[in-house]
């Protein structure tokens, strides 16, 4: 079995890590630098850093904080927020990121994925898809979940993978911050549609939610979470020990 990854997510606004519910009601959590350093030394397999208001505010991602975060950690770092052109890929990679996550920028200009994959390789290009059910249909949302694009999510993801996205982060707006478990229906649909690694995001509330995720959607590559790690509700080492006990392969 492929080793499952556990990935904390830093949602950064105005230089601070924040967290909300269903992409709304953001509350201050901590310094991204200190949190990143903590996770790097305490069992995280990778780290995701999102400048969550960059696209909405139509500005470039804050690079000073990102550079400091990258200098403090020793695990792969994926970075997103305000990625709209190849120059943004270049800038973020130059700050120390290993992979670049693109969402609203790809919606505005789908060819960005193809261009970036050709220049930096598929493994560097991560599609982040914010998805919400609208009248029973999975729809893609842009600008931090604020704007319904009207696009059907599974076809959008298939299109982007076809253009060179080497990994997909599935952000379920319906389950984000609710802590009632991952969106298994949505994740199964995505995993069935593409052959690249899929990362589950949105809904983790306890260790059992990760066990359920990896058992119910065995082809999913990783579980991503924020609140339960940030607020000390679940320690990554405890989570991995339990997953290992349940026969799920993780890096201990």
MARVORO-463651 format. One record per residue: x, y, z of N, C-alpha, C, O in turn; residue number from 1; residue in one letter. Coordinates in pm, whole numbers. Layout:
N
     n.px     n.py     n.pz    ca.px    ca.py    ca.pz     c.px     c.py     c.pz     o.px     o.py     o.pz   pos   code
        X        Y        Z        X        Y        Z        X        Y        Z        X        Y        Z   NUM      A
...
***
This chain:
252
     n.px     n.py     n.pz    ca.px    ca.py    ca.pz     c.px     c.py     c.pz     o.px     o.py     o.pz   pos   code
       85     -121        0        0        0        0       88      126        0      191      131       68     1      X
       46      226      -76      121      351      -81      109      422       54        1      426      114     2      X
      220      477      100      221      549      228      129      671      223      141      754      133     3      X
       38      680      319      -55      793      326       12      911      395       83      894      494     4      X
      -12     1030      342       50     1150      397      -47     1227      487     -168     1231      462     5      X
        8     1288      591      -70     1375      679      -14     1516      663      105     1540      684     6      X
     -102     1610      626      -57     1743      586     -134     1853      661     -254     1870      639     7      X
      -66     1927      749     -130     2046      808     -137     2159      704      -52     2170      616     8      X
     -239     2241      718     -258     2353      626     -256     2485      702     -327     2502      801     9      X
     -173     2577      655     -168     2712      713     -243     2807      621     -195     2842      513    10      X
     -363     2850      664     -437     2954      592     -391     3088      647     -417     3119      764    11      X
     -323     3167      564     -259     3290      613     -332     3413      560     -356     3427      441    12      X
     -365     3502      653     -427     3630      619     -357     3739      698     -346     3730      821    13      X
     -311     3842      628     -241     3954      693     -127     3905      783     -104     3959      891    14      X
      -56     3802      736       61     3755      807       35     3664      925      129     3628      997    15      X
      -90     3625      947     -125     3537     1058     -202     3415     1006     -274     3424      906    16      X
     -188     3303     1076     -267     3185     1044     -407     3204     1100     -423     3241     1217    17      X
     -509     3179     1016     -648     3195     1058     -726     3068     1025     -679     2985      947    18      X
     -843     3053     1086     -929     2939     1054    -1073     2977     1076    -1107     3047     1171    19      X
    -1161     2929      986    -1303     2956      998    -1384     2830      976    -1333     2718      986    20      X
    -1513     2849      945    -1605     2738      916    -1673     2768      783    -1724     2878      762    21      X
    -1674     2669      693    -1731     2687      559    -1672     2808      487    -1741     2879      415    22      X
    -1541     2831      510    -1465     2941      448    -1506     3079      501    -1470     3180      441    23      X
    -1580     3084      614    -1624     3213      669    -1588     3222      817    -1549     3123      879    24      X
    -1603     3345      875    -1581     3365     1018    -1439     3333     1061    -1420     3252     1152    25      X
    -1341     3395      999    -1201     3362     1025    -1153     3413     1161    -1176     3528     1197    26      X
    -1087     3325     1236    -1033     3359     1367     -881     3344     1367     -827     3254     1303    27      X
     -813     3433     1439     -667     3430     1448     -621     3305     1524     -679     3269     1626    28      X
     -516     3241     1473     -463     3120     1537     -321     3141     1589     -297     3127     1709    29      X
     -227     3176     1499      -86     3180     1542        1     3240     1432      -47     3281     1327    30      X
      130     3245     1460      230     3285     1362      255     3169     1266      277     3057     1311    31      X
      254     3193     1135      281     3084     1041      422     3027     1054      443     2908     1030    32      X
      517     3110     1094      656     3063     1106      669     2964     1222      727     2856     1206    33      X
      616     3001     1337      628     2912     1452      547     2784     1434      592     2676     1474    34      X
      430     2794     1373      349     2674     1348      418     2582     1249      423     2461     1269    35      X
      472     2639     1143      540     2558     1040      658     2485     1102      679     2366     1075    36      X
      733     2554     1182      850     2493     1247      807     2378     1338      871     2273     1342    37      X
      699     2400     1410      647     2296     1499      606     2171     1420      643     2059     1456    38      X
      530     2191     1313      483     2076     1235      599     2002     1168      597     1879     1159    39      X
      697     2075     1122      811     2013     1056      883     1917     1150      935     1814     1108    40      X
      886     1953     1278      957     1871     1374      871     1769     1446      921     1692     1528    41      X
      740     1766     1414      650     1680     1488      564     1589     1400      447     1564     1429    42      X
      625     1541     1292      562     1432     1219      485     1465     1093      440     1374     1024    43      X
      469     1593     1059      398     1625      935      478     1577      815      601     1588      813    44      X
      409     1524      715      478     1477      594      505     1590      497      607     1591      428    45      X
      414     1685      492      427     1802      406      356     1916      475      293     1898      579    46      X
      366     2033      416      297     2150      468      238     2228      352      301     2243      247    47      X
      116     2277      372       52     2362      271       35     2502      330      -11     2519      443    48      X
       73     2602      250       67     2743      290      -21     2816      188       16     2827       71    49      X
     -136     2865      233     -226     2940      144     -236     3085      191     -273     3111      306    50      X
     -204     3179      103     -234     3320      127     -378     3338       81     -403     3363      -37    51      X
     -474     3324      175     -613     3298      136     -688     3419       79     -795     3401       20    52      X
     -636     3540       95     -708     3655       40     -636     3718      -79     -680     3821     -130    53      X
     -526     3658     -124     -448     3718     -233     -531     3730     -361     -530     3835     -427    54      X
     -603     3623     -397     -681     3627     -522     -798     3724     -510     -823     3803     -601    55      X
     -868     3718     -397     -983     3807     -378     -941     3953     -380    -1010     4038     -436    56      X
     -826     3982     -317     -777     4119     -311     -696     4158     -434     -647     4270     -446    57      X
     -683     4061     -527     -613     4083     -655     -473     4139     -633     -434     4240     -692    58      X
     -399     4070     -546     -260     4110     -520     -172     3985     -524     -220     3872     -531    59      X
      -42     4010     -520       52     3898     -520       69     3843     -378       47     3913     -279    60      X
      108     3719     -371      127     3652     -243      240     3718     -163      340     3762     -219    61      X
      221     3723      -30      324     3778       57      445     3685       58      435     3570      100    62      X
      560     3735       12      676     3646        1      771     3652      120      850     3559      140    63      X
      766     3758      199      860     3767      310      831     3659      415      923     3593      463    64      X
      704     3642      450      666     3538      547      692     3401      489      741     3312      559    65      X
      660     3384      361      682     3254      295      829     3215      299      863     3100      329    66      X
      917     3309      270     1061     3282      271     1107     3238      408     1189     3147      421    67      X
     1053     3303      512     1091     3266      649     1039     3127      684     1110     3047      746    68      X
      915     3098      644      858     2965      669      944     2857      603      979     2758      666    69      X
      976     2878      476     1053     2779      399     1190     2754      461     1243     2643      455    70      X
     1247     2857      520     1381     2844      578     1382     2766      709     1487     2722      755    71      X
     1263     2748      769     1256     2685      900     1214     2538      895     1220     2469      997    72      X
     1172     2490      779     1116     2354      774     1201     2261      687     1281     2305      604    73      X
     1181     2132      708     1259     2031      637     1167     1926      575     1205     1809      561    74      X
     1048     1969      538      950     1883      469      900     1958      346      912     2081      341    75      X
      845     1887      246      796     1955      126      691     2061      158      606     2043      245    76      X
      700     2172       85      611     2286      107      536     2319      -22      596     2343     -127    77      X
      402     2319      -12      317     2360     -123      260     2497      -90      212     2520       21    78      X
      264     2588     -187      222     2726     -162      120     2771     -266      135     2743     -385    79      X
       16     2841     -220      -85     2894     -312     -139     3027     -265     -118     3068     -151    80      X
     -209     3095     -355     -267     3225     -325     -215     3330     -423      -97     3363     -420    81      X
     -302     3382     -508     -260     3486     -602     -167     3437     -711      -87     3514     -763    82      X
     -177     3309     -746      -92     3253     -853     -166     3269     -986     -259     3193    -1016    83      X
     -124     3366    -1065     -197     3399    -1188     -112     3394    -1314     -166     3406    -1425    84      X
       20     3376    -1299      109     3377    -1415      234     3295    -1384      260     3261    -1269    85      X
      310     3263    -1488      434     3188    -1468      530     3263    -1376      606     3201    -1301    86      X
      526     3395    -1382      613     3474    -1295      583     3448    -1147      672     3452    -1063    87      X
      455     3421    -1117      417     3391     -978      473     3256     -935      516     3240     -821    88      X
      471     3158    -1026      535     3030     -998      683     3053     -966      736     3002     -868    89      X
      748     3129    -1052      891     3156    -1038      922     3221     -903     1017     3183     -834    90      X
      841     3318     -867      864     3394     -744      846     3304     -621      928     3308     -528    91      X
      741     3224     -620      711     3138     -505      815     3026     -492      860     2995     -382    92      X
      852     2966     -604      956     2863     -601     1089     2923     -554     1166     2858     -484    93      X
     1114     3046     -594     1236     3115     -552     1241     3144     -403     1348     3165     -346    94      X
     1122     3145     -339     1115     3167     -194     1134     3038     -115     1143     3039        7    95      X
     1141     2924     -187     1164     2798     -118     1053     2697     -127     1064     2589      -68    96      X
      945     2728     -200      837     2630     -216      883     2514     -304      966     2532     -393    97      X
      828     2395     -278      856     2278     -360      750     2258     -468      778     2210     -578    98      X
      625     2295     -434      514     2282     -527      430     2409     -519      429     2479     -418    99      X
      360     2438     -628      278     2559     -634      133     2520     -659      102     2445     -752   100      X
       46     2571     -575      -97     2541     -585     -167     2654     -659     -150     2772     -626   101      X
     -247     2618     -757     -318     2718     -837     -467     2687     -834     -508     2572     -846   102      X
     -547     2793     -818     -692     2777     -808     -760     2881     -897     -791     2853    -1013   103      X
     -783     3001     -842     -851     3106     -919     -775     3143    -1046     -835     3172    -1149   104      X
     -641     3141    -1039     -559     3175    -1156     -582     3079    -1271     -582     3120    -1387   105      X
     -602     2951    -1240     -628     2852    -1344     -769     2867    -1401     -793     2843    -1519   106      X
     -862     2909    -1315     -999     2931    -1362    -1001     3045    -1463    -1070     3039    -1565   107      X
     -925     3151    -1433     -918     3266    -1524     -841     3232    -1652     -875     3280    -1760   108      X
     -738     3149    -1637     -650     3119    -1749     -604     2973    -1740     -495     2945    -1690   109      X
     -687     2879    -1788     -655     2736    -1777     -519     2699    -1838     -455     2605    -1791   110      X
     -476     2771    -1940     -348     2739    -2005     -229     2757    -1910     -120     2708    -1939   111      X
     -250     2827    -1798     -144     2846    -1700      -93     2711    -1649       26     2695    -1626   112      X
     -183     2616    -1631     -143     2484    -1582      -51     2416    -1682       54     2362    -1645   113      X
      -89     2420    -1807       -8     2357    -1912      129     2423    -1923      230     2355    -1936   114      X
      130     2556    -1919      257     2630    -1930      349     2598    -1813      469     2577    -1831   115      X
      291     2596    -1692      372     2570    -1572      424     2426    -1570      538     2401    -1531   116      X
      340     2332    -1613      381     2191    -1615      496     2170    -1712      588     2093    -1685   117      X
      490     2238    -1825      598     2224    -1924      728     2285    -1872      837     2231    -1897   118      X
      718     2395    -1800      840     2462    -1753      896     2397    -1626     1018     2381    -1614   119      X
      811     2359    -1533      859     2313    -1402      834     2164    -1375      886     2109    -1279   120      X
      755     2100    -1460      722     1959    -1441      587     1941    -1373      547     2022    -1289   121      X
      517     1833    -1409      385     1807    -1352      387     1802    -1201      293     1847    -1135   122      X
      494     1746    -1145      501     1726    -1000      500     1856     -922      475     1857     -801   123      X
      528     1967     -991      534     2098     -925      398     2169     -925      377     2263     -849   124      X
      306     2123    -1010      180     2194    -1030       67     2123     -956       32     2009     -987   125      X
       10     2191     -857      -98     2136     -777     -226     2214     -806     -230     2336     -793   126      X
     -331     2142     -846     -461     2206     -864     -534     2203     -730     -555     2097     -672   127      X
     -571     2321     -682     -654     2330     -562     -795     2365     -607     -818     2469     -669   128      X
     -890     2276     -575    -1028     2297     -620    -1119     2315     -500    -1134     2225     -418   129      X
    -1180     2434     -490    -1279     2462     -385    -1415     2423     -440    -1463     2483     -536   130      X
    -1478     2322     -379    -1599     2263     -436    -1714     2267     -336    -1696     2241     -217   131      X
    -1832     2299     -387    -1953     2303     -305    -2070     2248     -385    -2079     2267     -507   132      X
    -2159     2179     -317    -2279     2129     -383    -2376     2244     -407    -2408     2319     -315   133      X
    -2422     2257     -530    -2524     2355     -564    -2635     2280     -637    -2616     2233     -749   134      X
    -2751     2269     -573    -2862     2191     -629    -2819     2049     -663    -2857     1994     -767   135      X
    -2738     1991     -574    -2697     1852     -590    -2583     1828     -686    -2545     1714     -711   136      X
    -2526     1936     -742    -2415     1924     -838    -2289     1982     -775    -2293     2087     -711   137      X
    -2175     1912     -794    -2047     1964     -745    -2004     2081     -833    -1980     2064     -953   138      X
    -1996     2200     -775    -1957     2320     -851    -1824     2374     -799    -1793     2366     -680   139      X
    -1745     2430     -891    -1616     2490     -858    -1638     2635     -817    -1711     2710     -883   140      X
    -1574     2674     -706    -1582     2811     -658    -1445     2876     -668    -1342     2808     -656   141      X
    -1443     3007     -689    -1319     3083     -703    -1310     3188     -592    -1404     3209     -516   142      X
    -1193     3253     -587    -1167     3364     -494    -1198     3325     -349    -1276     3391     -281   143      X
    -1134     3216     -305    -1149     3174     -167    -1289     3129     -131    -1335     3149      -19   144      X
    -1357     3068     -228    -1491     3016     -204    -1601     3119     -212    -1716     3090     -176   145      X
    -1569     3239     -259    -1668     3347     -263    -1751     3349     -392    -1861     3403     -393   146      X
    -1699     3290     -498    -1759     3309     -630    -1787     3175     -698    -1695     3098     -724   147      X
    -1914     3149     -728    -1953     3027     -798    -1921     3043     -947    -1977     3131    -1014   148      X
    -1832     2958     -997    -1795     2969    -1139    -1900     2906    -1230    -1903     2933    -1350   149      X
    -1986     2822    -1171    -2085     2750    -1252    -2031     2623    -1316    -2107     2546    -1374   150      X
    -1898     2601    -1305    -1837     2483    -1368    -1861     2359    -1283    -1855     2364    -1160   151      X
    -1887     2246    -1350    -1901     2117    -1281    -1762     2072    -1241    -1670     2071    -1323   152      X
    -1746     2034    -1114    -1613     2016    -1056    -1535     1898    -1112    -1415     1910    -1138   153      X
    -1599     1783    -1131    -1525     1665    -1174    -1468     1684    -1314    -1354     1647    -1341   154      X
    -1546     1742    -1403    -1497     1767    -1539    -1384     1870    -1538    -1288     1859    -1616   155      X
    -1395     1970    -1451    -1289     2071    -1439    -1159     2006    -1393    -1052     2034    -1448   156      X
    -1167     1922    -1292    -1048     1856    -1240     -986     1766    -1347     -864     1768    -1365   157      X
    -1067     1690    -1418    -1016     1603    -1525     -945     1685    -1632     -841     1646    -1684   158      X
    -1002     1800    -1665     -943     1887    -1766     -806     1937    -1721     -710     1936    -1799   159      X
     -797     1980    -1596     -671     2034    -1544     -563     1927    -1533     -447     1953    -1563   160      X
     -600     1807    -1491     -504     1697    -1485     -456     1664    -1625     -338     1634    -1646   161      X
     -546     1669    -1721     -509     1645    -1861     -409     1747    -1913     -331     1718    -2004   162      X
     -413     1868    -1856     -320     1973    -1898     -188     1969    -1823      -94     2041    -1858   163      X
     -179     1884    -1718      -50     1871    -1650      -48     1889    -1501       59     1884    -1441   164      X
     -164     1911    -1437     -164     1918    -1291     -126     1782    -1235     -189     1681    -1267   165      X
      -21     1778    -1152       30     1651    -1104      -28     1606     -972        2     1496     -925   166      X
     -111     1690     -911     -172     1657     -783     -296     1744     -768     -302     1854     -823   167      X
     -396     1695     -695     -521     1769     -675     -554     1776     -527     -560     1674     -459   168      X
     -577     1898     -478     -629     1916     -343     -778     1944     -356     -819     2042     -419   169      X
     -859     1858     -296    -1005     1873     -301    -1052     1939     -172    -1056     1875      -67   170      X
    -1088     2066     -181    -1137     2142      -66    -1289     2141      -67    -1351     2207     -150   171      X
    -1350     2067       25    -1495     2065       34    -1543     2182      119    -1519     2186      239   172      X
    -1609     2278       56    -1662     2393      129    -1773     2349      224    -1790     2405      332   173      X
    -1849     2246      183    -1960     2198      265    -1912     2144      401    -1982     2160      501   174      X
    -1795     2082      404    -1748     2021      529    -1637     2102      597    -1595     2066      707   175      X
    -1589     2209      534    -1476     2286      588    -1503     2336      730    -1601     2406      754   176      X
    -1415     2298      822    -1423     2347      960    -1537     2291     1043    -1549     2324     1161   177      X
    -1620     2205      983    -1738     2152     1053    -1700     2038     1149    -1769     2014     1248   178      X
    -1588     1969     1117    -1534     1862     1202    -1628     1743     1215    -1637     1681     1322   179      X
    -1697     1711     1108    -1787     1594     1107    -1738     1486     1012    -1811     1392      982   180      X
    -1615     1500      965    -1560     1401      874    -1540     1456      734    -1602     1555      695   181      X
    -1452     1390      659    -1423     1431      522    -1543     1405      431    -1631     1326      462   182      X
    -1544     1473      319    -1653     1459      220    -1624     1337      133    -1568     1350       24   183      X
    -1661     1220      182    -1624     1094      116    -1685     1081      -23    -1619     1031     -114   184      X
    -1808     1124      -41    -1874     1116     -171    -1797     1197     -276    -1771     1149     -386   185      X
    -1762     1318     -239    -1689     1405     -330    -1552     1346     -362    -1510     1346     -478   186      X
    -1483     1296     -262    -1348     1243     -279    -1348     1117     -365    -1258     1098     -448   187      X
    -1446     1031     -345    -1457      910     -428    -1475      949     -575    -1415      888     -664   188      X
    -1558     1049     -599    -1584     1093     -737    -1457     1145     -803    -1431     1117     -920   189      X
    -1377     1221     -728    -1252     1276     -783    -1151     1164     -805    -1088     1157     -911   190      X
    -1134     1076     -706    -1036      967     -718    -1070      872     -833     -981      818     -897   191      X
    -1198      854     -858    -1240      768     -970    -1212      834    -1105    -1198      766    -1207   192      X
    -1203      969    -1104    -1192     1042    -1230    -1048     1065    -1276    -1023     1081    -1395   193      X
     -953     1066    -1182     -814     1097    -1218     -717      997    -1155     -751      928    -1059   194      X
     -599      990    -1212     -498      893    -1166     -380      959    -1094     -284      891    -1060   195      X
     -387     1089    -1071     -280     1158     -996     -316     1157     -848     -431     1131     -813   196      X
     -219     1186     -760     -249     1191     -616     -358     1292     -584     -359     1404     -635   197      X
     -451     1251     -497     -561     1336     -452     -548     1357     -302     -533     1262     -226   198      X
     -555     1483     -259     -546     1518     -118     -683     1563      -69     -746     1650     -129   199      X
     -728     1502       39     -859     1534       97     -845     1651      194     -758     1651      281   200      X
     -931     1750      178     -927     1868      264    -1069     1910      303    -1158     1920      218   201      X
    -1088     1935      433    -1217     1985      480    -1297     1882      557    -1347     1786      499   202      X
    -1308     1902      689    -1399     1818      765    -1339     1735      876    -1413     1679      957   203      X
    -1207     1724      883    -1145     1640      986    -1175     1693     1126    -1153     1811     1154   204      X
    -1227     1604     1213    -1257     1646     1348    -1193     1560     1455    -1185     1599     1571   205      X
    -1146     1441     1413    -1086     1349     1510    -1003     1244     1434    -1005     1241     1311   206      X
     -932     1161     1508     -849     1058     1446     -932      963     1362     -889      922     1254   207      X
    -1049      927     1411    -1134      832     1338    -1172      881     1198    -1194      802     1107   208      X
    -1179     1013     1182    -1213     1067     1049    -1105     1033      946    -1137     1009      830   209      X
     -980     1030      988     -871      992      897     -875      842      869     -854      799      756   210      X
     -902      764      972     -914      618      952    -1025      588      852    -1007      507      762   211      X
    -1139      653      870    -1252      635      778    -1215      678      637    -1247      609      540   212      X
    -1148      792      625    -1106      842      494    -1023      739      419    -1054      704      305   213      X
     -918      689      482     -825      600      413     -885      460      390     -844      390      297   214      X
     -980      421      473    -1047      292      451    -1156      301      346    -1172      211      264   215      X
    -1231      411      349    -1345      426      256    -1302      474      118    -1366      441       18   216      X
    -1194      550      112    -1143      599      -17     -996      557      -26     -907      641      -11   217      X
     -970      429      -49     -832      378      -40     -735      438     -142     -613      431     -122   218      X
     -787      498     -249     -697      557     -348     -659      701     -316     -576      760     -386   219      X
     -719      760     -212     -680      897     -175     -538      894     -120     -500      801      -49   220      X
     -461      996     -152     -318      996     -119     -286     1055       17     -192     1012       83   221      X
     -367     1154       60     -332     1226      183     -454     1289      246     -555     1313      180   222      X
     -443     1314      377     -544     1389      449     -486     1519      497     -381     1522      561   223      X
     -554     1628      467     -509     1762      504     -606     1818      607     -727     1800      596   224      X
     -553     1886      708     -640     1946      809     -573     2069      868     -453     2091      851   225      X
     -653     2148      936     -602     2271      998     -640     2277     1145     -555     2262     1232   226      X
     -769     2301     1174     -814     2328     1310     -768     2226     1412     -715     2262     1517   227      X
     -788     2097     1382     -760     1996     1484     -611     1989     1519     -574     1952     1630   228      X
     -526     2027     1423     -383     2032     1451     -346     2163     1519     -272     2164     1617   229      X
     -399     2274     1468     -364     2406     1522     -400     2420     1670     -324     2477     1748   230      X
     -517     2367     1708     -566     2386     1844     -531     2269     1936     -583     2259     2048   231      X
     -444     2181     1888     -395     2073     1973     -495     1963     2002     -477     1885     2096   232      X
     -603     1956     1923     -704     1852     1946     -651     1714     1905     -687     1613     1965   233      X
     -567     1712     1804     -505     1588     1758     -358     1616     1732     -324     1710     1659   234      X
     -270     1535     1790     -127     1544     1762      -96     1452     1645     -145     1339     1640   235      X
      -16     1500     1551       13     1421     1432       77     1287     1467       47     1186     1404   236      X
      165     1286     1566      229     1160     1604      128     1060     1658      137      941     1629   237      X
       30     1108     1735      -76     1019     1787     -163      968     1673     -201      851     1670   238      X
     -194     1057     1580     -274     1019     1464     -205      910     1384     -267      811     1346   239      X
      -78      928     1358       -4      830     1279        9      696     1352        1      590     1290   240      X
       30      701     1482       40      577     1560      -91      498     1551      -89      376     1538   241      X
     -202      569     1557     -333      502     1549     -359      446     1409     -409      335     1394   242      X
     -324      523     1308     -341      475     1171     -255      351     1147     -300      254     1086   243      X
     -133      354     1196      -43      240     1182     -101      116     1251      -92        5     1200   244      X
     -161      139     1368     -223       30     1444     -339      -32     1364     -366     -152     1374   245      X
     -408       53     1285     -523        7     1207     -481      -51     1072     -566      -84      989   246      X
     -349      -62     1050     -301     -123      925     -290      -27      809     -278      -70      695   247      X
     -295      103      836     -281      204      731     -136      250      728      -82      291      831   248      X
      -72      243      613       71      271      601       99      421      607       51      497      524   249      X
      177      461      708      217      601      724      365      604      759      424      503      799   250      X
      425      722      742      565      741      780      571      776      928      522      881      968   251      X
      630      689     1009      637      711     1153      766      784     1191      790      811     1309   252      X
***
